[in-house]
Amino acid sequence: FAEIFSSKPPSTDKKLKLMREISKDSSIEWDSKAFEERVKNPHASTN
């Protein structure tokens, strides 16, 4: 609970975990691996 009010933003891994849980709970198919690669390496070519 205290993490929510922390001045430091959550790590990328925590964000991805939460997004995976939301997509699973909502029965949404989501390619989290592709998104994870894009987030962790934003300067990589998307072609």
Backbone torsions as a table, in degrees:
resi	resn	phi	psi	omega
1	PHE	NA	-41.4	-178.9
2	ALA	-64.3	-27.0	178.6
3	GLU	-59.1	-34.8	-178.0
4	ILE	-59.7	-35.5	-176.6
5	PHE	-98.4	8.6	178.8
6	SER	-66.6	147.5	178.7
7	SER	-77.9	-15.3	179.8
8	LYS	-92.1	130.4	179.8
9	PRO	-67.2	154.6	-179.9
10	PRO	-66.1	153.6	179.7
11	SER	-69.4	163.0	177.4
12	THR	-59.3	-40.2	179.9
13	ASP	-62.4	-40.4	178.6
14	LYS	-66.8	-39.9	178.1
15	LYS	-62.7	-45.3	-179.6
16	LEU	-63.3	-40.9	179.2
17	LYS	-61.2	-45.0	179.4
18	LEU	-63.6	-43.1	179.8
19	MET	-64.9	-37.4	176.2
20	ARG	-63.5	-43.6	179.3
21	GLU	-62.2	-42.9	179.7
22	ILE	-63.4	-45.3	-179.1
23	SER	-65.3	-38.0	178.3
24	LYS	-65.8	-47.5	-179.4
25	ASP	-63.7	-28.6	-178.1
26	SER	-95.1	4.5	-178.6
27	SER	55.8	44.0	179.0
28	ILE	-107.9	127.7	174.7
29	GLU	-77.0	126.2	-176.6
30	TRP	-144.5	128.2	178.8
31	ASP	-84.6	85.6	-176.2
32	SER	-69.1	-27.3	-179.2
33	LYS	-65.0	-45.0	179.0
34	ALA	-63.4	-42.4	178.9
35	PHE	-64.4	-42.8	179.8
36	GLU	-59.7	-44.7	178.9
37	GLU	-61.7	-41.7	-179.2
38	ARG	-66.4	-39.7	-178.6
39	VAL	-71.2	-41.7	-177.2
40	LYS	-77.0	-19.4	179.5
41	ASN	-136.4	70.8	-173.9
42	PRO	-65.4	-17.8	-177.7
43	HIS	-91.9	-2.1	178.9
44	ALA	-70.5	151.6	178.9
45	SER	-67.4	139.7	179.6
46	THR	-99.6	5.6	-179.6
47	ASN	-83.3	NA	NA
